Amino acid sequence: MSDNRLRSRFIKPSMDPKKLQHFLAVYDLRHFGRAATDNGVTQQAISKSVKKLEEQLGVELFERGPYGPAPTVFAHTLARRAKVILSEARLAAAELSALRGAEEGYVRAGIGWSFVSRIAPQTVLRYRRRRPNIKVSLATGSSDTLFERLLNGEVEFVASCPLPDFEIDPMLETQHLFRDSDMIVMRHDHPLAGQPKVTLADLAQQTWATSGTLGGRWRKICSTFLAAGVEPPANTIDMDSVGIAKAMIAQSDVIALLSSELVINETMAGQFHTLHRTEFPSERIGMLTTRRSSALQPAAQALIHDLLAVTDALRPGTA
């Protein structure tokens, strides 16, 4: 056994935030040079920091090769924990600042698509009126992506509508807010909008906006057509941007299955026409999700309070 490995057995593992930050930079970028640039230090300093962390932990975090540092199984495990550790350190500093009476702070939340059209904007506006010096940062995306960021400590809570069969990690705690339904969405003057009865065969002939990140959902939609003896839509446009999908719907004959809350503004303004088709997988639960193991800082608690107030006002009696 080498002296370094022997010595590491008797060294208490270090969770020095700076070393963890350097490690995560290399882990995320897969490059010592770019990690050094991002941290404002030399490549030698980054390499030395990671090497010191490896010695203290007694494991090899990266395999150095011609194509850059390749994370080991130890690195993958440490990365998940390191993100939480650094996040908790930032939250602790923010919470202590709030407790000593500072008027400035920072809160970061994850917002799913069903919340982006009106609930999130009204929540932030309400929050900012009373706490103008608290910086609010919102990360948007699908529930699976946001939940991963929540587990990693990158956001303090998530408000989203996951698909019905989505498995919530046991480390997360949820609170149901409202029920949301998906609708067939098209522009207000779409050829199908004026038909008294729209059949599955009619829908199958349309061009659909789909998402590659929600492949399971699209398979269920296709199964609905097949179960009714109708060939699924052959014309699809795969896009991961909700904004682009809504723009395509507004400017063409493209249709999509989207959350009613996501298109509420366009629907109320008469820009979109919606069809509620119960044969498609449609109903989901809007929920607030937090980490069980982490207490929320006051700024985040206040933002959640405003979120719940706005939700109750916009969707009364839906939970």
Summary of the structure (lengths in Angstrom):
residues: 319
radius of gyration: 24.1
end to end distance: 60.9
largest distance: 81.1
contacts: 968
relative contact order: 0.14
helix: 46%
strand: 19%
